[in-house]
């Protein structure tokens, strides 16, 4: 056997039916679409249409709720962080932020930053700079002698809005300064 002699078994690949090619094959003229009407023509979009009856996709109940304003945080527990510090994967000196946790392999996803949760025990004195922290986690970090700095992470889609808010605040501050100068 040679590579150029390899063939499929007989009947393994069946050719497609060529419609609209004369009366010989049996699917000429109207090509199996019948005569006239919407479905005989191209560009028909009535899949799922049930003749006016309420379609199946509208009859079945809707479930759940999808909050379009929900933040996407990567959730990391204190126990996981302590294990990484003990293993030497995460440096105990310096600030622990999203980039450090991502490099250590615990903060997956989280386009809106990292949120620290209180599951597990923390014994090391650590400094955190994260987008969110639970109350119990904050208490545990401070009890171990560490500190928490909660920052606002701006997603790419919100950068324009954030710039707009900053500009508004600057204009308001300028206006207040002018008012104060006018009074003096």
N, C-alpha and C positions, 0 to 999 in steps of 0.2 A: 504494500500500500504506500502511495506517495501522497504528499500534502495536496497536490493539485487534483487528486482523484477522490478526495473526501466529498461525499454527497449526503444530503438528508435522506432518510428512508422514504420510500414511495408513499405519498399521501400525508407526509409530515407537515408540509407547507401547502396550504390551499390558496390559490389566487383569489383576489376579491372579485365580486360580481361586477362586470362592466355593464352599467345600465344605459339605456338610450342609444343603443348601437344597432338599431334595425330590428326587424321582426324575427330573425333567426333564433337568437338566444331566448326569446320569450319575454324580455324586459325592455322592449323598444318603445318608441313613441312616448307614452306618459311615464315610463321608467318606474312602474310600480306605485306611483303616487295617486292614481285615480284621475278623475277629470275635474278641472276647475277648482275653485275654492282656495281658502287660505293655505292649507297644508300642501297644495300642489305647487306652491310657489316658494322661492327661496326667502330666507330671512324670517322664518316663523319662530316666534318665541312664546309658545303656549304650553311648554312643558310644565306639568303640574296643574294645568287647567282642567277642571272636572265638569265642564258643561254648565257652569253657573252654580253648581253645588259648592258649598264651602270646602275649599281644598284641605287636604290632610295637614299640611304644614300650618294652617290657621286653626284647625280643629283641636290639635293637641295643646295641652296647657303649657304656659310659659313658666319657667322655674328660675329662681335666683335673682340676683341683682348684681350689676357690674358698675361699680362706682368709678366714673371716669376721672374723678379728682383724687383718687387714692394715691398715696405715695408708695413707691417701690423701694423699700429698704432691705438691704442684706442684713439678716438677723444673726447676731453672734452672741453666744453665751459666755459668761465670765469663766465657767469651768473650762471651756475650749481655749480661751485666752491663757489661763493659768497653765494648762498642759503645754502650750506652745512656748511659754516663757521657761518652764521647767526643762523642756527639750532643747532650748537654745535656738529655736526657729524664729522666735520673736524677741527682739531686744527689749530688756526691761528699762533701760535708760533711754531717754528721748520720748517723743510723743507717738502714741499709737493712733493711727488714722486709717482711713479707707484704703489707701495705697499699701500701707504696711500689712494690714489684714488680708488684702487681696494677694499680695506677694507670698504670704504665709499659707494661702490656700483655704481660708475659712470664710471669706466674704465673697460669695458667688453672686453675680448679678448686682442688684441694688443701684439702679441708675440715679436714685435720689439719696444715696449715701448709706451709711451703716447705722444700725440701731443696736445698742448693747442691752442684753437682757440678763436677768439675775440668776439663771439656772447654774448651779455649781458654786464652788467656793473660790474666792480670790484672796491670796495671801501676800502677793507682791505689791509694792508701792508703784503704781503705774499712772501715767498721765495720758488722758484720752482727749482726742479732738474728733468728735463724731457728729452725725446729723441728728441722732436721737438716743435717749437713754431712759430706761424705766426707772421709776422711783426707787424700787428695791435695789436695782443695780447701782444707782448713784450713791445710795446709802452704804452699800458694801464697798464700793471703790474708796469713798471718803473714810470709811472705818479702817481700811487697810493703809491709809495715809496718802492716797492718790488724789488726783483732781480730774474734773470733767469739764471740757469746754464744748458746749453744744453750738454747732454752726448751722447756717442755712445753706444747703446745697442747691444750686440753681441748675435745673436741667437745661439741656440745649434748646428745647422748644420755648423755655421761659426766659432765656437770656435777654431777648428784646424787651419783654415786659419788665424785667428787673432793671435794665438800663433806664427805661421810662420812669419807673418808680424813683430811682436815684436822682434823675434829673428833676422830677417834681419836688423831691425833698430839698434839693439844692436851691431851686427857685423860691420855695417857701422860706428857707433860711435867709436868702438874700432879701426877700420882701420884709421879713421880721427885722433884719438889721437896718434896713432903710427906715422903717417905722420908728425904731429905737433912736436912730440918728436924728430924725425929724423932731422927735419929742425933746431931745437934749439941746 
